[in-house]
Amino acid sequence: LKISDLHILNTFKDAAKNTALILSVLDQNEIKLRQQFQERIKESFAKVQALKISVSPSLLERMQIDGGGVEFVKRILHDEMASGDMKSGFKKLEEHIPHKVELSLEYLVIQPQFISLFTSEEVEFCKKLMAKYNLS
């Protein structure tokens, strides 16, 4: 196929530029959202520590090793979903009187601003879990 009209080629070129710009903005928005999610994890962790609930002090370090908050939480969720057993951090929040599962990683996943960072299976798992505590 021969295209002899330069105008047609420029149309494709402009469309590619627009697509690249849109993708760039989406990437920047996701990076910001991931940073916000990670900050919320740190805030929850600080609240848990203030309540004297003993959770692993290496949690935040482990989060960095796993590539950030989203990847860290995804790894935990996949372990929980596969085994059917909740991690010790969640159990400690659940056992606290009154329970403090609203400070859990699983609770953060179902917050409307963060749902897009997770698969529908991950979100559903967390919603069902939080429904047990009337938090969904």
Disulfide bonds with the S-S distance in Angstrom:
none
